Amino acid sequence: MRKIIILGVILVACASCGPHKPTVAELRAAKRVQDSINLAQQEQSLVYTDSLLQLQMPIADSLLARFKYVKNERYEDHGHYICRDLESSGLGQRIYLQSYVTDNMKTVVRSFYFGERKLEHETILLSADEVENMFSGKCHSYDAEGNHEIMTLNDEDAVNLLKFVAAYADSKIKVTLSGKGKYTYIIKDKDKAALIETLRLQTVMSDIKKLESQHHQASLQVEKYKKRLEK
């Protein structure tokens, strides 16, 4: 809007002068005014994003206190944050859903199954209060004192599964694993809380990443307009 007003002022000035065209000096003056306005806007954006970051960082720190950072330096380029209640260690013979957020903002959900018979499950059906949502992924299996299976969901599918759990946090959520066989169970309250905490962490970390990007871009713009105005 301000750009339009400034342009309008220049056009009116030009029209009032008849065939007279704006001089180089007049154009430079108008450009300087516009740069001053842009500088003010970017400085305001800088302050705004910084204030939001100051609000979000303590929330992230509070959430991370309940998570563990895991990274295999030898095999992994990125580590991940996993709620302590969902760590794989000691849970090898349990059937449950695990979720984590990587340090490059990827969200992962893994379905763990252990039993005497193979399911080779490639779908997860969540149901609660007569509402259902199905998710598909690839299954990896191995034998170690029983049949172990892990099905993985990434990014959007993983986030949507977590959102379903959060939406029906107060209800019993039934999980049906399907492949060559089927297995059904109810998500335990402790696991449900951990999955919801992971969604909260994913949301906060995603917001922080966006704000940091916006803050960086505003900082670059402020530097650009300051240099222009110094000339």
Secondary structure, DSSP 8 states (H G I E B T S, - for coil): -HHHHHHHHHHHHHHHTTT----HHHHHHHHHHHHHHHHHHHHHHHHHHHHHHHHHHHHHHHHHTTEEEE--TTT-SS-EEEEGGG-STT-TT--EEEEEEETTS-EEEEEEEEESS-----EEEEEETTEEEEEE-EEEEEESSSEEEEEEEEHHHHHHHHHHHHHTTTS--EEEEESSSEEEEE--HHHHHHHHHHHHHHHHHHHHHHHHHHHHHHHHHHHHHHHHHH-
